[in-house]
Amino acid sequence: MPPAQPPRSSGTGWKIFCAILLVALLGSVGFNLLHFAGSVLEGSTVGAESGQKFHEVVVENSHAHDKIAILEVKGMISSEPWSHSGKTMAAVLDDQLKEVADDDSIKAVILKVDSPGGEVMASDDIATSIRKFQEKTKKPIIASMGSLAASGGYYVSAPCQWIVANELTLTGSIGVIMHSFNYRGLMDKVGVEPLTFKSGRFKDMLSGTKKPEEADPAEKQMIQDMIMETYNKFKQVVADGRGRASKLNNGKGKTLATNWADLADGRVLTGKQALENGFVDELGNFETAVETAKRLAKINGDAKLIRYEEPFDFTSLFSLLGKSDVKKIKIDVGLDLPKLQAGRPYFLSPTVVN
């Protein structure tokens, strides 16, 4: 007779272990969902009273009480949505400055600028927020220029109390540009004739269907006058910002050269040239800006460097799920050119426009 088989285990122990593990897993998931929902509701309640809230992220922890906030102006300055919440760059920076104003432990702000410029209104909104913040809180903002801080990038830097640029930074490019496309010649070649009805003499300004010789001279003068008005505002922002900074710095920074307006013709300047003509106060890198921020804020010793991140919420998740880009195909050729809109004025570096 073959030996008797041992009794087969019923596996009760494993079943109990798996059941306990499953209950623990479900409990953990449920707890995290409730905690996340509670934080979202709490954030939306507080945000309704005091504006957009942010998570404070420590960039460099020196275990010091005094802090320096790092804010960024990176890429094209635009009125398009810039964050996952759908806010523009100007709106996000304004909210971040409000957070800084409410935190007494933050003694200074470093504005990291790496931008070719952008829209006139968006640039002016950022510059206005910076100026009002400094006037209200008396906390210094130090602009730390990256490889490119030209045109609108310089516009938002001009109101800062101190500007640090690298020797090879491309900056300046003070000017305004507005462009339009004329495709009437192409229409004539394919036999398409435009038919326009308008309520007034200038209603079809910048129309691409008119022959160049049909353009009203008064229309050209009107557009040029608008460009020059915006350009004069640019120069005023530079003069006011650098003049205010010179008073606050008690002569320790640079002042604009007497012929600085001659250089405000759209030309791009290196950081060294900008320093020689008073457009920036100091040559250096980000670490230089940190040391300058400590000095201007009268911080003795070390300071904790922090930045802000927007919290993720359900509304942004739904907005992401609702988007569909199946009709768009983007080919990466190594250069991300800005999308300029015809008829809209820009503070842009000519190196970008070309």
Secondary structure, 3 states (H helix, E strand, C coil): CCCCCCCCCCCHHHHHHHHHHHHHHHHHHHHHHHHHHHHHHHHHHHHHHHCCCCEEEEEECCCCCCEEEEEEEECCECCCCCCCCCCCHHHHHHHHHHHHHHCCCEEEEEEEEEECEEEHHHHHHHHHHHHHHHHHHCCCEEEEEEEEEECHHHHCCCCCCEEEECCCCEEECCCCECCCCCCHHHHHHHCCCCCCCCCCCCCCCCCCCCCHHHCCHHHHHHHHHHHHHHHHHHHHHHHHHHHHHHHHCCCCCCCCCCCHHHHCCCCEEEHHHHHHCCCCCEECCHHHHHHHHHHHCCCCCCCEEEEEECCCCHHHHHHHHHCCCCCCCCCCCCCCCCCCCCCCCEEECHHHHC
